[in-house]
């Protein structure tokens, strides 16, 4: 009987170990938990190549956790070992071809980390350090881990042009990447607002281009400036070398970005002869896109080649990022030299001239044994022969590149732009716009379903980007990347599973303890109560959720802040009239989250069925068509989750009342932000129908009326009684000359179509 009971205990114990998930991010490919544990003590010994960077890195970080190489446990008489080894013949149980494979074996007596190469050993060390940091009393569970990454490009980008960060801060950023097994640091070094890299042949780039007279502050629509000179800020070549070496020791490749042909104002301020017009120019003080770009003449190419020579001497990376994005064609259209160049080379138009520009630069970079990578606008007019595409406007750029046999890195704004809001915009610091919460990042799959198995091989990996228009200091950098960097890490490693997001979220919360010890200012948005509007029988309900125990949610309906004694949330809250719902999370009677507030303005369209003839851009499509009838009116100062964005497309929405309905007023909201290519609608028409086939127009307004209403459109349509209402809101079309982004497709942002 006793023997049978012991066997039962062993079985139960083994079952427990097999089901328990370790607090590791990214989660390894294969984990087998066993009985027993390794106990760190004063007697623990270390085995490995003491001269190697990997060994030194591990010892340095281990000593930060155990300064005296001791734990709370008593000194052992028999030492145990942590062994760090290389084995180029290492085999693991998967079919991945990358060399950064590793194995970890933990027993009572020894921890053994074996890497196929130094990078594999380094990644194994990161896993071991996470095990140590999250262990209790220095006890590491006995286990076996076999692991390797899915994608060879696992990147993070940092813009240091809009706001600058010191060498020490950049090193911290690189340390964060290393912690979570990212291996590419994309350093955005030049833009309209500042030139941040010393080029010895052209000293005026940093003498003039590294400073600006003031900076934009607050929301873009406020059009306010601080009146304070910014800079000069730049990195010397010695500092660049220091950062590159620091990253290399952590098996991180630094990919520099030198923007061309657009985003060139800082460079043109120093060397105006490289433009199509005489200038004068100055580094931009506003955010956005500007018409003055590099002119494709011989002296410009000589300048860029000389710059790239110095850049390539500093950065040993295979890839050099040449930008290529958001290049207005206004100046090229007006430039006699550009028009002659188009004619001479039988180019179709200015888009063909962009391709000519990129291909000429690529040929030079290739001649130096390097490759170019650029944002997906480098597809314009035909992709350069050996170029790699960084797909940011959506996934289509990556799909097009892969189908044509070009490599691509997937970084779509809707999933991978960390300058977007990650929580309720009303309770978050000012951000660029968009809404990219942790669960959305985690849900991303870098290989588009449109690609077959052979084409999918051209997807190098995934990257997230941090643009810093609204990020003034490094604490805010930390806030915007954490915890979303953890989700990116697991996506890039290939072990993310959106179906198990809650389990991942639990590991994230455990990792917060590690970030606390590092004094990292991470976002706590996942602790806050989040709300989602859902349809409810031609009305809407408001569904609340939290990463904590949902029984701790309290809410009010009268606009007052909730207390521990407020109503307990149990099910979605019906919204049948205009109201303000405030919610918060409480634990043991104490407020543990920010107070979330949502105002509803209901109308006869709220919750009704709505269809769109054209879908919004992937980057600004949160909630889909239902966003236009969810009872939430978008904040014109916060381009967050309540807006739908359409680039170059009209909004044609049909709403089904299900029965004939009386109304006399129709309203909708749009906005204008020309610096970001967002323009007011050109016109709007209202139609009604009883059969959804034959529509009669009942109202039409033009651009002047929309402009005068400042985007808050309310139309008296007379006494109407119909089953369907259709509203067509016309996009401004091609942005006219004299505006940022001229000759590009305008954005149209719309929210909440109502009727009363």
C-alpha positions, -999 to 999 in steps of 0.1 A, spaced: 0 0 0 28 24 10 48 15 -21 17 21 -43 12 55 -26 49 65 -33 45 55 -69 14 77 -70 33 106 -55 61 103 -81 35 102 -109 17 133 -95 51 151 -91 61 143 -126 27 155 -139 31 188 -119 66 194 -134 54 186 -169 25 210 -167 42 239 -150 55 267 -172 87 285 -163 89 323 -161 109 327 -193 105 352 -222 109 343 -250 97 308 -241 121 281 -253 112 257 -281 114 226 -258 113 224 -220 113 192 -200 110 198 -163 124 171 -139 124 165 -102 150 181 -80 168 215 -82 202 231 -84 209 254 -54 232 284 -58 255 288 -29 289 303 -19 304 270 -30 290 272 -66 319 270 -91 321 283 -127 335 264 -156 342 279 -191 365 299 -212 373 328 -188 386 349 -217 355 348 -238 330 376 -239 302 352 -231 318 340 -199 327 375 -188 291 387 -195 276 359 -175 299 365 -145 293 402 -145 255 397 -145 256 369 -120 275 391 -96 248 417 -98 224 391 -86 247 375 -60 274 401 -52 292 377 -29 284 345 -48 261 335 -20 224 329 -13 204 326 19 214 289 20 243 277 42 276 270 27 279 236 12 307 212 18 304 198 -17 305 223 -45 282 224 -75 290 237 -109 277 261 -136 294 251 -169 294 272 -201 306 252 -231 307 253 -269 300 224 -292 299 231 -329 284 196 -335 255 203 -311 222 187 -324 188 197 -311 153 183 -319 142 207 -346 149 215 -383 161 251 -379 192 260 -397 205 288 -376 237 284 -356 224 301 -324 212 268 -309 217 259 -273 209 233 -247 206 237 -209 207 208 -185 201 214 -148 205 187 -122 211 188 -85 249 190 -90 254 209 -122 240 235 -146 254 229 -181 248 255 -209 260 243 -243 260 265 -274 266 255 -310 285 287 -314 292 318 -292 259 333 -301 240 301 -292 259 300 -259 251 337 -253 213 330 -258 215 301 -234 232 324 -209 202 348 -212 178 319 -204 199 309 -175 201 344 -161 163 346 -163 160 313 -144 184 327 -118 166 361 -115 132 346 -111 142 317 -88 133 315 -52 162 313 -27 186 305 -55 169 272 -64 168 264 -101 145 235 -111 160 204 -127 153 205 -164 164 202 -200 159 230 -225 166 226 -263 162 259 -281 168 280 -312 152 310 -329 127 308 -357 137 341 -374 172 353 -380 162 390 -379 148 400 -345 151 437 -343 143 469 -325 147 504 -339 155 537 -321 150 571 -336 176 595 -321 168 624 -345 135 638 -331 149 633 -296 185 624 -287 198 598 -263 232 595 -248 257 567 -254 250 552 -220 213 552 -227 218 536 -261 238 509 -243 210 503 -219 187 500 -248 210 473 -263 211 455 -230 172 453 -231 174 437 -265 200 412 -254 179 402 -223 151 392 -245 172 376 -273 167 403 -300 198 404 -323 194 436 -344 196 472 -334 183 496 -361 198 530 -353 180 558 -370 207 585 -372 196 611 -397 163 629 -404 147 663 -410 150 672 -373 186 663 -367 218 648 -381 233 626 -353 265 610 -367 299 627 -372 311 626 -408 346 640 -409 346 649 -446 314 671 -440 318 688 -406 289 711 -412 265 681 -409 270 682 -372 279 718 -368 246 729 -383 224 699 -388 227 685 -352 207 713 -336 173 731 -342 160 763 -329 130 748 -310 108 717 -308 72 709 -312 54 701 -279 21 686 -270 -4 672 -294 3 679 -331 -30 697 -336 -20 722 -309 8 735 -331 28 746 -300 66 750 -296 89 752 -266 110 781 -279 142 763 -266 172 755 -288 178 718 -291 213 705 -295 239 703 -308 235 666 -302 254 639 -322 277 609 -317 314 611 -325 329 584 -345 347 571 -314 313 569 -296 298 550 -326 327 525 -324 321 521 -287 284 513 -292 290 489 -321 316 470 -300 293 469 -270 265 455 -292 288 430 -308 298 416 -274 261 409 -269 257 393 -304 236 423 -316 242 437 -351 239 475 -354 222 485 -386 227 523 -393 201 543 -412 211 573 -433 179 587 -448 176 594 -485 162 608 -507 137 623 -483 138 633 -447 169 653 -456 163 688 -441 191 686 -415 216 676 -442 203 703 -466 206 729 -439 244 722 -438 248 717 -476 220 735 -494 236 729 -528 224 693 -526 188 704 -530 167 712 -560 162 748 -548 186 772 -532 171 773 -498 180 785 -472 170 755 -451 170 747 -414 165 715 -394 128 709 -389 111 720 -357 78 703 -365 72 666 -369 60 653 -403 72 651 -439 87 680 -459 90 688 -496 127 696 -497 147 664 -504 180 654 -520 183 663 -556 195 634 -577 225 651 -593 261 640 -594 273 661 -566 245 647 -543 255 611 -551 292 619 -545 282 634 -512 262 604 -502 289 580 -514 314 598 -492 291 597 -462 284 560 -467 321 553 -469 326 567 -434 294 549 -422 305 516 -436 339 520 -420 321 523 -386 295 497 -390 305 461 -400 268 451 -406 259 433 -438 230 458 -443 230 496 -445 196 511 -442 190 539 -467 155 550 -456 137 556 -489 104 564 -472 80 594 -474 98 612 -502 76 639 -517 80 645 -554 71 682 -554 106 696 -559 115 669 -584 85 679 -605 95 715 -605 133 708 -611 146 711 -646 175 688 -638 152 661 -625 129 663 -655 158 661 -679 171 631 -659 137 614 -662 137 620 -700 174 610 -704 169 576 -687 135 569 -701 119 569 -667 82 568 -664 78 596 -639 91 609 -605 84 575 -589 108 560 -615 133 587 -605 130 574 -569 139 539 -581 168 554 -602 180 571 -570 178 539 -549 194 517 -575 223 540 -580 230 540 -542 225 503 -541 251 497 -568 276 517 -548 269 500 -515 271 466 -533 305 475 -547 317 478 -511 305 443 -503 273 454 -485 236 453 -491 209 480 -487 177 477 -468 149 503 -470 114 511 -460 88 497 -484 86 529 -505 118 517 -522 94 495 -542 82 526 -560 91 525 -597 107 491 -594 128 475 -566 166 477 -568 181 443 -578 195 432 -545 175 453 -520 158 441 -489 124 456 -479 114 467 -445 76 465 -447 61 492 -425 30 505 -442 14 471 -438 23 436 -449 19 442 -487 54 455 -491 68 423 -476 45 402 -497 55 419 -529 92 416 -521 90 380 -511 70 370 -542 97 387 -564 125 369 -547 136 397 -524 142 394 -486 119 413 -463 117 423 -426 82 426 -414 75 457 -392 38 467 -400 27 498 -381 -4 482 -368 16 456 -348 51 469 -345 51 507 -340 58 512 -303 52 550 -305 15 541 -306 -7 541 -275 -6 508 -256 -35 516 -232 -65 539 -230 -53 571 -246 -71 591 -219 -48 576 -192 -16 573 -213 11 599 -220 8 618 -253 18 594 -282 19 596 -319 -14 578 -324 -28 544 -332 -35 517 -307 -11 488 -303 -16 471 -269 5 442 -257 -20 415 -268 -20 429 -304 18 428 -306 17 392 -293 -9 382 -319 14 391 -348 26 363 -372 54 376 -394 49 352 -423 19 364 -443 -6 337 -452 -4 349 -489 31 334 -492 37 297 -501 65 278 -483 92 288 -508 82 325 -507 81 324 -469 118 318 -468 124 354 -479 109 367 -447 140 374 -426 121 382 -395 104 409 -375 112 443 -360 95 469 -339 101 506 -343 103 535 -318 99 569 -333 105 596 -307 85 627 -317 67 625 -284 94 608 -264 116 634 -247 137 613 -223 149 578 -218 124 570 -190 97 575 -216 117 552 -240 115 525 -213 78 531 -209 70 527 -246 90 496 -252 81 477 -220 64 453 -219 57 453 -256 93 443 -263 86 410 -245 58 402 -269 80 411 -299 107 388 -284 85 358 -283 70 365 -318 105 367 -332 117 336 -314 87 317 -328 71 304 -296 42 329 -293 7 315 -292 -21 341 -292 -45 314 -279 -25 313 -247 -21 351 -243 -33 351 -207 -5 326 -198 20 349 -215 6 379 -197 12 361 -164 49 356 -174 51 393 -183 38 403 -148 64 380 -132 91 397 -154 81 431 -139 98 420 -107 131 418 -127 125 452 -143 117 467 -109 151 457 -96 166 473 -127 147 505 -121 130 503 -155 100 526 -160 77 501 -177 41 508 -186 16 493 -163 -13 495 -188 -21 458 -185 -30 463 -149 -57 489 -159 -92 479 -167 -97 479 -204 -129 482 -222 -143 468 -254 -176 478 -271 -195 448 -283 -228 446 -303 -259 439 -282 -292 435 -301 -289 467 -321 -274 485 -292 -240 481 -275 -225 468 -243 -193 477 -227 -171 447 -218 -145 452 -191 -114 431 -185 -82 431 -165 -50 411 -162 -59 406 -126 -89 388 -110 -119 403 -128 -139 402 -95 -118 432 -84 -133 455 -111 -155 483 -98 -174 507 -120 -198 537 -120 -223 550 -145 -227 586 -133 -192 599 -141 -179 597 -106 -147 578 -98 -153 543 -86 -144 532 -50 -140 499 -33 -178 500 -26 -189 508 -62 -207 483 -83 -189 450 -89 -184 441 -125 -200 408 -135 -210 410 -172 -209 435 -201 -227 467 -192 -256 476 -215 -253 511 -230 -288 522 -241 -283 559 -235 -255 585 -234 -234 580 -202 -199 580 -188 -186 546 -175 -156 548 -151 -138 517 -139 -108 506 -119 -93 476 -103 -93 471 -65 -75 446 -43 -83 443 -6 -102 475 -8 -72 494 -23 -71 510 -57 -45 492 -78 -50 507 -112 -56 540 -130 -92 550 -133 -104 543 -169 -131 565 -182 -153 561 -213 -179 585 -225 -207 572 -247 -228 594 -270 -255 572 -284 -277 579 -314 -301 559 -336 -271 544 -354 -254 531 -323 -249 493 -324 -266 489 -358 -252 468 -386 -227 487 -407 -208 478 -439 -179 496 -456 -172 495 -494 -135 500 -488 -116 489 -457 -94 511 -436 -56 509 -436 -43 481 -415 -24 506 -393 -57 524 -383 -84 497 -384 -89 489 -347 -125 476 -343 -132 477 -380 -164 493 -393 -182 488 -360 -159 516 -346 -181 541 -366 -213 531 -347 -199 521 -313 -212 553 -295 -177 566 -288 -167 599 -304 -130 602 -312 -108 627 -295 -94 650 -321 -62 655 -300 -56 618 -297 -53 597 -328 -60 565 -309 -82 534 -311 -114 553 -319 -105 564 -354 -104 546 -387 -78 558 -412 -81 555 -450 -52 565 -473 -63 576 -507 -98 560 -502 -133 573 -498 -154 562 -469 -186 547 -481 -206 533 -452 -241 518 -452 -260 515 -419 -290 491 -416 -316 504 -391 -335 470 -396 -367 489 -397 -379 523 -410 -366 550 -386 -372 587 -382 -343 611 -381 -336 647 -389 -299 650 -382 -268 632 -393 -233 637 -379 -198 624 -383 -163 634 -372 -131 639 -392 -98 656 -385 -69 674 -401 -32 670 -394 -14 680 -426 20 673 -412 10 636 -411 -7 638 -445 -42 638 -429 -66 661 -447 -102 671 -443 -127 654 -466 -133 670 -500 -171 665 -497 -198 644 -481 -232 631 -493 -260 615 -474 -283 589 -490 -314 569 -478 -330 537 -490 -356 512 -480 -342 483 -500 -304 488 -498 -304 490 -536 -321 523 -547 -306 552 -528 -317 588 -529 -293 616 -520 -308 639 -493 -278 661 -484 -244 672 -499 -217 694 -484 -184 706 -498 -149 711 -484 -155 747 -472 -184 736 -450 -164 707 -436 -134 730 -430 -155 756 -412 -170 730 -389 -134 719 -380 -142 683 -387 -172 681 -364 -200 678 -390 -237 680 -380 -262 681 -409 -298 689 -408 -314 665 -434 -351 673 -428 -376 648 -418 -365 614 -429 -380 579 -425 -359 551 -440 -345 517 -433 -310 524 -446 -287 553 -445 -255 556 -466 -228 582 -461 -201 589 -486 -171 609 -473 -147 618 -501 -110 616 -496 -90 647 -504 -71 626 -530 -35 635 -540 -19 660 -516 -14 693 -535 19 711 -538 29 732 -508 18 706 -483 39 680 -465 37 648 -485 27 666 -517 19 642 -546 12 614 -521 -22 599 -512 -40 619 -485 -52 602 -453 -89 605 -443 -97 598 -407 -133 594 -397 -152 584 -365 -187 579 -353 -215 583 -378 -247 592 -359 -283 600 -366 -309 617 -344 
